[in-house]
Amino acid sequence: MQIEQIEAFDLDVLNPFGFYEFFAGGGMARLGLGAAWQCLFANDFDEKKVASYRQNFSSDNEMHHEDVAKIALHQMPDVPTLAWASFPCQDLSLAGNGKGLAGDRSGVFWAFWKLMQGLGQEGRRPPIIALENVSGLITSHGGKDLTNLITALSTDGYRIGAMLVDGALFVAQSRPRLFLIAVARGVSIPKGLTAKVPNPCWHPTSLQNVVEALPSEIKKSWLWWQLPLPTNEAPHLSEIIESEPIGVEWHSGAETKKLLSMMTPANLNKVEEAKKSGQFQVGTIYKRTRDGIQRAEIRFDGVSGCLRTPSGGSSRQIVMIVDGNTVRSRLISPRETARLMGLPETYILPNRYNDAYHLTGDGVVVPAVSWIEQHILRPVGLSAQKSLKKRTRGQLALETA
């Protein structure tokens, strides 16, 4: 938003906050940010995800289907309060190839960062940048990838902090993700949002070790964000499972028996204990290769395993229902995966199973974003707006003098 455009606004009313959503997928960050934020620009290179985004958010055609490296600055309008980027995790995840930020997928972060630098050169630097990725970013290449990322942000005038937030605090899914929140120098951070020391709830030892090893000048830019723990209990897995699922079929007795045969004695014992309880029990299964043998590993703790994008049948999560001596199994349904991400029931999913699973498995937990928005992004956004008002009033005063 240029100075001449700002003149048309009441400078005391600059809400809603404008934001860009990079690597937007199905728009889960947008949903988490909520009504206080207006999407000015969204981007993703995956045609099917773009179609879902447009189907669910069709108001202003702000979604651009393009490789982030080919996005031009003029395509991004106004001055955003926030730039959000859930950049690809494939080279950073435990199941990835270990290439880190030098990889073809996760390395596209640098194309995003080049755009942020370009906005800065035009006087449109976002006062807040939020990045989200897997916990593997902390330890990738012995912490060097995270160090390089922090250094880039700090060198370009941002203060940075990170939190490891598990989706299980909000939904029935184990999904730890690293959220980095960077704030431009010159934007006041309200009291109570940062602490002098790390909190183990959000700042694991691995993250503390990376921060401790930062060069002294870069370390001066570091923030320990202070985020309260949610008080509401997350739903139990049994609350989101459908008795008559849509989009999947129950396995045959032979298929369920084969699954059981793939379990180790320890995992079989979990099934037997579920039978003995006499209660309706819901478990989730992933197939994993252990010592060259494919195994079915189950959990009955009310939390599903972390959704992953389907690169073959072994990566798709399986539901096992135990009701007395009756044991049934099937793939998790598309709507159930959406619930595990905190998506509303009204969210329109792709018709094809793998497309829906890919969309949800690649996303960010909606209520986790909402929690961070409420306790960090919104208060910092208000502070950024106040800074913008002061600069704008000062500029207008100079122009009219």
Secondary structure as GFF3:
##gff-version 3
##sequence-region A 1 401
A	DSSP	alpha_helix	3	6	.	.	.	ID=ss1
A	DSSP	beta_strand	17	22	.	.	.	ID=ss2
A	DSSP	alpha_helix	28	33	.	.	.	ID=ss3
A	DSSP	beta_strand	37	44	.	.	.	ID=ss4
A	DSSP	alpha_helix	47	56	.	.	.	ID=ss5
A	DSSP	beta_strand	63	65	.	.	.	ID=ss6
A	DSSP	three_ten_helix	68	70	.	.	.	ID=ss7
A	DSSP	three_ten_helix	73	75	.	.	.	ID=ss8
A	DSSP	beta_strand	82	85	.	.	.	ID=ss9
A	DSSP	three_ten_helix	100	102	.	.	.	ID=ss10
A	DSSP	three_ten_helix	106	108	.	.	.	ID=ss11
A	DSSP	alpha_helix	109	121	.	.	.	ID=ss12
A	DSSP	beta_strand	128	134	.	.	.	ID=ss13
A	DSSP	alpha_helix	136	139	.	.	.	ID=ss14
A	DSSP	three_ten_helix	140	143	.	.	.	ID=ss15
A	DSSP	alpha_helix	144	155	.	.	.	ID=ss16
A	DSSP	beta_strand	158	166	.	.	.	ID=ss17
A	DSSP	three_ten_helix	167	169	.	.	.	ID=ss18
A	DSSP	beta_strand	176	184	.	.	.	ID=ss19
A	DSSP	beta_strand	194	195	.	.	.	ID=ss20
A	DSSP	alpha_helix	205	212	.	.	.	ID=ss21
A	DSSP	alpha_helix	216	219	.	.	.	ID=ss22
A	DSSP	beta_strand	222	225	.	.	.	ID=ss23
A	DSSP	three_ten_helix	237	239	.	.	.	ID=ss24
A	DSSP	alpha_helix	253	261	.	.	.	ID=ss25
A	DSSP	alpha_helix	265	277	.	.	.	ID=ss26
A	DSSP	beta_strand	280	290	.	.	.	ID=ss27
A	DSSP	beta_strand	293	299	.	.	.	ID=ss28
A	DSSP	three_ten_helix	313	315	.	.	.	ID=ss29
A	DSSP	beta_strand	318	323	.	.	.	ID=ss30
A	DSSP	beta_strand	326	331	.	.	.	ID=ss31
A	DSSP	alpha_helix	334	340	.	.	.	ID=ss32
A	DSSP	alpha_helix	353	361	.	.	.	ID=ss33
A	DSSP	alpha_helix	366	372	.	.	.	ID=ss34
A	DSSP	pi_helix	373	377	.	.	.	ID=ss35
A	DSSP	alpha_helix	378	400	.	.	.	ID=ss36
###
